Amino acid sequence: VNDIFIFNEIIGHLGLLELPLKGRRFTWSNMQDVPLLEQLDWFFTSASWINQYPMTQVAP
């Protein structure tokens, strides 16, 4: 079974929501002249947290 599939199933089962990264689309670069850019970090929270703290943001 694919690990990412299991991960996504758990996220869905728990009802977690992803917080978007503000200010950039990627969290990692290989720092080359032609860089490889990836999002390696994700941030999740619950709907109740978002309701309690609607201004929550993730900053790089």
Secondary structure, DSSP 8 states (H G I E B T S, - for coil): --HHHHHHHHHHHHT-EEE-BSS-S-SEE---SS--EE----EEE-HHHHHH-TT--B--
